[in-house]
Amino acid sequence: MPHSTPLITTLVAALTVALLLGVTARKLRLPPLVGYLVAGVLIGPHTPGYIGNLELAGELSEIGIILLMFGVGLHFSPQDLVQVRGVAVPGALAGVTVVTLLGWGLARLLGWTNGQGLVFGICLSVASTVVVLRSLQERGDTASREGHVAIGWLVVEDLAMVLALVLVPVAAALLDGRTPAGMLAGMGVGDGGVLVSLLVTLGKLAAFVAFMLLVGSRVMPAALSMVGALRSRELFSLAALVAALGVAYLAFVAFGVSFALGAFLSGLVLGQSALSLKAAEQTLPLRDAFAVLFFVSVGMLFDPGVLLREPLGLAGAVLVVMLGKSAVAWAMARVRGMSGREALTIAASLAQIGEFSFILAGLGVTEKVLPEVGRDLVLAVALLTIALNPAMFWLADRLAGRNPAPVVQAAAPAQPSGVG
């Protein structure tokens, strides 16, 4: 009996090509993340040869986003953030603000609207947690002062991006004089005004947060404890997966907020309980697999033609990330009393963009507040800056008078797990 196998075909093609190019990237001492993105480009509709099912890949990537954000919430530690708050909080907020303005200015030079410039700028402002953590681990800097600050910096950026996922599409659309598509559907709200639109969005967000704090923080740890008491590894893994996917779905259906925010708050609630480490461990293999699919699906959306159509825009965006973002990070670290070597390490670690940029760019295109060329530029900038990040560490070591590790060693392989 013949079978229709588009899902299996897409999975096999995506994972196989991702494996081959991930190994190739590792051999070249580049983060495997670069290989995953290129794998998506190769099986995407913009390159010749096999074309994966873009619709199915998009749905699989949603699961990847949910599990990535669940991991961010699980690993979020308020205590770690408090210890480095003097540098990380003002530094991250200043960095996001300055880089967003630089990105907005570049977008305006390219002829984009204010709203499109806002989304584009924010996409350029947040570093890849995956890449930073793996790079610091390979250098042995995670326990150092600069390592703690860089991780705290990432936490603040991640929290800012969680809020951006809710508010930016609304704000960007309103800047361009319209209500974002679908954002207020079914709410009985027309194209009223800025205040009404923002109040509706913030009200839904507040209701969901309150629900998670009052109900989720009690029910979820208790339910997982009950399942854990059965001493069944597979049942606990299933319960943790339901916590991630189920809450994300509830957030979207019942409160109208994104899957990403629902998964983050689910992980955050569990992350404050004694079950957080076990939940992280049990969901790790699945998070790895679906995170790879997420990066492959992102690559499938990328049109390589943007490299030829928008060379100046791409060059400007790369400079914003690698020079502008690094300069702000270095300056803020120095102002807050860190040594030159520490400041240079922090600046190098943040000189790239990654997973949150992809998520926000995709949302921007969906809500029609970012042109597709903007998403393509974000993906191209991510590929280039992640690939060049080892060279930034090498340069930072040279400037600091520290014996730099060869570039090939500094280029730690980035795992799509342990996010946050």
N, C-alpha and C positions, 0 to 999 in steps of 0.2 A: 504494500500500500504506500503510495507516495506521501511524503510529508512536506509541509511548508516550514522551512527552518530559518527565517530571517533573523530571529533573535540569536539562535545558536551560531549562525554564520557570522553575525556582527561581533558576538563575544569572542569567537575563536580568532577572527581576523584581528580585532583590536588588541587582544592580549598577546597573540603571537608576534605581531609586528612591534608592539610595545616592548616585549621581551628582547627581541633582536636588536632594536635600536637603543634600548636601555643598557644592554651589555656593551654595545658599541660606544655609547657615551661614557660608560665606566672605563672602558679601555683607553679612551682619550682623556681620562681624568676630568670629565665633565659630569655634572649632576645628572643622574638617570632621568630626572624630570625633563631635561632637554630632549632626551630620546623619546619620551612618552608624547610630548607635544609634536615632535616631528613625525612620529608614527601616525598621529591623527591627521596631519597634513597629507601624508601619503595615501591614506585611505579615504580622504575627504573628497567632496565633489569638485574641488578646484584643481585637482591634479589628475593626470591620466592613469588608467589601470582600474583595479577594483575600487568600487565606491561603496562604503558601508552605509547602512540604513541610518540616515541622520536623525530621523524621528525616534527610533529605538535608542540610538546612542544618547539622545537628549534626555530620555527618561532614565536611562542608566546613570547618566551624569547627575541627575537630581538626587539619586540615592547616594552617589559619591559626595555631593555637597552636604547632604544630611549627616553622613557619617564623619566627614571632615569637621563639620561644625560641632557635632557631638563630642569629638575628641578635643576640640578647643575648649569647650565647657568643662570637660572632665579634668583637664590639666590646668585650668585657671586656678591660681593660688592667690587669694587676697593678701596673705601674709608676705609672700615674695614681693608683691607689688609695693606693700607698705615699706619694706626695707630699703627700696631704691626710689621711693616716690619723689625725693628731692631733685633727682636728675631725670628719671624716666617720664614722669607725668608732664612737667613743663616742656621737656625736650620733645616728646612725641606730639604733644598738642601744637607746639610751634612748628615742628617739622611738617605735620599734616597741613597746617594752615599755609605755610610759605610755599610748599610744593603744589598745593591745590591752586594757589594764585598764579604760580608760574605756568602750570598746565592750562589754566583758564586763559592766561595771556597768549600762550602758544595757539590755543584753539581759536581765539579771536583773530589772530594773524592768519589762520587758515580759512577764515570766513565763516566759522561756526557761530551759533547763537550763544547767549549767556548761559542758558541751561545746559546745553551740550558741553560747553567749556567747563562748567562746574563738575559734571559727572566725569569728564575726561581727567580733570585735575585731581580729583579724589582717587581715581584709579591709579594714578602715578604716585600717590603719596604713601602707599602702604607696602612694606616689605613682605617677602615670602617667609612665613614662620618655618616652613619645612626646610628651606635652604639655610636660613640663619642657624637654626638649631644644629643641623648636621655639620655645618662649617665650624661652629664653635666646639662641637664635640671632637671633631678630627684634630683641631688645634689644641685641645686640652684647656680651653678657656671657659668652659661652662661654670666652673667653680670660682673663677676669678671675679674681681670687682667689675671689670668691664663686661664680663659675660653675664653677670647678674643684671647689670643695667640694660644691656642689649635685650635680654629676655623680658625684663619689665617694660621696656620701651615697646616691644612687640605686643605685649598684653594690652597696653593702652591703645596702640594702633588697632588691634583686633576689636576692642570694645567700641572704639570710634566707628569702625566699619560695620559692626553689628547695628549700631544706631543709624549709620548711613544707609544701610539696606532698607530701612523703614522710611526714612525721611527724604533722602536725596531724590528719588523719582518724583515725589510730590513737589519738592522745592524747585527742582529743575524745570518741571512742566509749568509751574506757576510763574517762574522767571520768564518763560517764553509765552506767557499769557493764555495758558489753557490748563484744564484739569487732566491729569494723567489717565490714560486709557485704562478702564477697568478698575481703577483704584477706589472709586466711590460707587461702583455698580451695586445696585440692590440696596443702597443705603438711603435712597430717597433724597440724595443730595445732588443738586444740579451743578452748574458751573458757577456756583455762588461766589465765593471769594476766597482769598488766601486764608483768612481766619477759620472759616468753616472747614475747609479742606484739611488744614493742619490739625484742627481740633478732632475731627473724625479719626484721622490716622493716629494721633497721640492717644485718643480715647481707647481705640482697639488695642494699642500696644499696652497701655496701662492696665486694661482689664485682663489681658493675658498674663502679664507679669504678676499681678495680684493673685490670679488663679494659681500660678505655679508656686508662689511663695506661701500661700495659705493652704492649698490642697496638695499640689505636687510634692512639696518638700516633706510632707507627712506620708502620703500614700506610696510614692515611688520607692523610697528606701525600705519601707515596711514590706512592700510586695517583693522586692528583690531579696530581702533577708529571709522571707518565708521560702522562696524558691531555693536560695542558697542552703537553707537548712536541710533540703532534700539530698544534698551532696551529689548532685548530678551536674557534671560539667556542661553537657549539651543543653540542659534545661536552663541553666544560668545564662549561657551564651544567648539562648533564644529570648530570655527575659530582657537582657540588656539591649538586644536588637529591637525588641518591641518598644522599649523605653525610648530609643532614639527615633525610630520610624513612626511609632504611634503618636508620640507627643507632637512631632513635626506635622503629621497629618491633621491632628486635632487643632493645632495652631492655625493651619491654613483654612480648614473647613469652618471651624466654629468662631474664630476670631479674625479671620481675614489677614493674618500676618504671614510672613514668608516661612517656607519650610526651614530655611537656614536659621532663622531666629528661634523657631520652636525647638530645633535640635540643639542649638547652643544652650538655651535655658534648661533643657532636659539634662544635658551634660553638666551644667553648672550646679543644678540641684543635687545630682548624684555625686558630683565632685566634692561636696562638702561632707559626705558621709564616709563611713569606714569601708564602704563597698566600692569606692572609686577606683582603686588600683586593680581590683579583681575585674570590674566591669571594663576597664581600659584593656586589660590583658586579654579578656575573652573576646572582645570585639576587634582586636588588632588585626588578625588575618583578613577578616571581611573588610575592614576599613582600608587595608592595603590594596586589596583587589579592586574595590570600587573607586578608590582614589585614583588608581591608574586609569580606570575607565573614564573618570571625570576629566583627567588631563588629556586623554586621547580624544574625547568628544570635543573638548575645547579646541584642540588642534584641527579637528575636522571642519570647524567653522572658519578657520583662517584662510584667507585668500592671499597667496604669496605675491600676487600681482601688485599688492599695495607697496611692496618694496620698490617697484618701478614707478608707480603712480604718485607716491607721496614720499620721495626721498628726503626732502627738506623737513617735512613734518616728523618723519621717523628720527632723523638726526637730532632735531630739536628735543623730541621727547626723551631720547636716550640721554642727552646732556642734562635735561631736567632731573632725571633719576640718578645718574651716576655722579654728576657734579653738584647740582643744586641740592639734592637730598643729602648727599654726603657732607657738603659744606655746612648746611644747617645743623646736622647731627654733631659734627666736629665742634662748631662754635658753641652750641648749647652745652655740650659736655665740658668744654673748657670754662665757660662762664660759671658752671656749677661746681668748679673746683677739681675736675679730673685732670690727670697728667696728659701730656701730649700723646704718649704712646697709647694710653687707654682711650683717648678721644679718637685717635686714628683707627683703632680696632673697631670701635662702635660705628664710625663713619663707613668703613669698608663693609661691615656686616649688613648695613641697611641699604647698600647701593644696588638694589634690584627690586623687582616687583613679582608677585606670584598669584597665589590662589584667590585671595580676596579681590584682587584686581579683576580676575576672570569673572568671578561671580557678579560683581557690581557692573562690569561692562555688559555682561549678558542680560542682566536685569534692565540696564539702561536701554539696550536695543529693543527688548520686549515691550517696555513702556514708552518707546519712541521718544526718549529724551537723550539718545546718543545715536549718531549715524553708524551704519555698519562699518564704514571706514574707520571710525573711532575704535570699535572693537578690534578690527584688524591691526591697527597701530598698537593697541595695548598688548595684543598677543605677540607682535613682533618685538616690541620693547622688552617684554618678559623674556623671550628667547635670548635676545642679545645680552641683556643685563645679567641673567643667570649664568650664561656661558662665560661672561667676562668677570664675574664676581671673584674667582680665584686670583685673577690679575690684580684686582683692587686690594685684596689682602696682601699680596706680594709687595705692591707699591706702598701700602701702609707700613709694612715692616721695614722697608728700605728707608722711608722718611723718618721712622721712629728710631733708626739706628739699631734695629733688632735684626739678628741674622734671619733673613727671610727663608722660609721653607720654599723649595722649588714650587713653581706654579702648579706642576702636576700633582704635588702632594696636597697643596692647599685646596684643591678642587674636590671637596668631600662629596661622595655620592649622596644625593638627597633622597631619603625615603619618604614616600607619601603617607607616612604614619607619624604618630607622636605629635600631631599638630597642636599648637597652642602651648 
